[in-house]
Every structure is written in structure tokens, then in C-alpha cells.
């Protein structure tokens, strides 16, 4: 059985593409379908931010061919787990839900981890060091989420 996991941030060019790439590498795509989306439509069709691509490449992860897309109501039904980066994304994703079952699929990525952070900060307006920090947080979140959700 394939577990479908969707990573969600605001524009789908910084955090969620990194999370998608990290999770793909950690799972080696075995029994997982990993994707990402944004709650806003700011960057539809765009590649990830060059800084996300660069930090991923430093860790032997290629996210350069990903394309930004917006979270849709159909995603809420299509994915088993929707992991969002912050409270605003959580609120926006929950607004697309019509049932408790749908709402139960959505969680902050930090909730399912041992990371000492309430959310994953958006590095878009900062420098390269912000992207490195976000990579480390996401890597820890993904490892801890997998420990809790795989056998």
C-alpha cells in the first residue's frame, strides 16, 4: 500500500519543495508518494527558489525540476497526510476541508516530530543561512515523522 504525503507551505518554492525532496530521499520512494503544494498561487509553475535548490544540492537532493502548484480541495482527499509548515498554512488548508476526516489528515510538520520549534520559518526574505536552518529543521521533522508513521 502506498502512503501519500503532501508537504505544504505558502508559495511552494522554499519550504515544501525542500520537505518533498528530503522525504523522497529518506523513503527512496518505497511505498510512498511524496508531493508538495502551496496555499497561495504566487508562483504557479515556477521552479523552487534558487536557495532551496542550492541547499538541497549540498545534501545530494535534486529539487530543480519541481514546479510550484497550489493546494486544491482534491488534494485533501487524495493524500493520506498533509504536512504544513506553519499556522497560516494550517488554517488555509483546513479551510478547504468539508469533514472531520479531511481535517484529521492535516497537521503541522513540527507536531509529528521532536523538533523544538512551533513551525518551520519561511526563509524567503532572508539569506542563505535561513535556508540551511530550514533544511536542518525539515530533515529532523521528516526523520521523526517517518519513525512515527512507518514500521
N, C-alpha and C positions, 0 to 999 in steps of 0.2 A: 504494500500500500504506500502510495506517495503522500508525503506531508507537504502541503503547500503553505509557504511562508512569504508574506509581503512586508517589506520594510517601507516605512512612510515618514517623510519629512515635509517641509513646506514646498520647495520648488523642485525636488528630485534631481538636484545637481551636486549636492555636497554630502550630506549625511547618509541618506538612504542608498545612494549608489555604492558608497563605501561599505555600508552594512550588507548590501546584497553581495558584493564581491567577497567580503570576509566570510560570510556564511556559506557561499558557494565553495570557497577554498576549504573551509573546515569540514564540510559534508562531502566533498568530492562528488556532489550531485547524486550521491547514493540515497535513494528513497526520498529525495527532497526536490521540490520545485521551488526555486527562490526567485523573487522578482522585487521590484521597487516602484514606488509612485510618489507623487507629491499631492498635497491637499490643494495647492494653488496651480493655476495654469500659466505661470510666468514664463516658463522655459520649454514649452511643449516641443518635443523633437530634438532638443539640444543635447549635446554630449555633456557628461559631468564637468564640473569646474576643473580647470587645469590643475589646481592644487590638490583636489581629490584624486585625480588621475595620477599625479606625481607621488603622493604618499602611498597610494595603493601599489604603484610600481616598485617602490622601495621594499615592499613586502611580497614581491613576486605575484601580484594580483593585477590583472589587466581589466580595467573597467571602461576603457576608452571607447568601446563600441556600444555602450549602453545609451539609451535615448530617454530623455525625460518624458513622463506621461503623468496625467492627472488621475488621482484616485476616483473610482466610479462606484455607484451603488452595486453594480455587478461584481466588483472585486470583493465586496463584503460577503457575498455568497460563495464566490469561487475559492477563497483562501481559508485554510483552517486556522491560521494565526496571522494577525495583522499587528506588527510591532511598530509603534510610533515613537518618535524621538523626543517629543515634549508635550506639555499640557495643551498647547494651542492645537497641535496636530491631533491629539487625542479628542478634543472637543469637536474638531472639524470632521473627523472620521466617525465619531459617534452620531453626529447629526445626519449621517447617511443611513443610519440603521432604522429598521422598522420593527425589530423584535429583540427580546432579551437574548435569544440565541445568537443573533448577529452581534449584539453588544459584547457578549462573552468572548468573542473571537479577537477583540481589540484590547491591547494593553501597552503601557509604556515599556519600552525595551529594557529600561533600568529596573522595573518591578520584578522581572524574572531573573535578575542577576544579583551578584554580590557587590556590584559597583557602588561606591559611596558617592552617588550623585543623584539628585532628583530627576534629572533629564540629561539628554545629550545636547550640549550648547551648539548653536549654529555658528560655524566658523566663517561664514561668508564675508563678513565685513572686517575680519582680522587678517593676520599674517599667516605664514606657513606653520608657525608653531601651534596655532589653533587647530590646524588640520591634523598635525601629529598627535595632539592631545585627544582629539575626537577619534582618530584611528584607534588609539590605545583603549579608550573607553568602550568603543564599539566591539573591539576584539574581545575584551573581557566579558561584555554583555552577551555576545554570541556564544562564547565558550560556556558560560554559566547557563544560558538558556538551553543549549543542547544537552548539558548534563541533566537538566530537569525534565526534558521532553524526549529523550531517547533512552533506549535500554542498553 
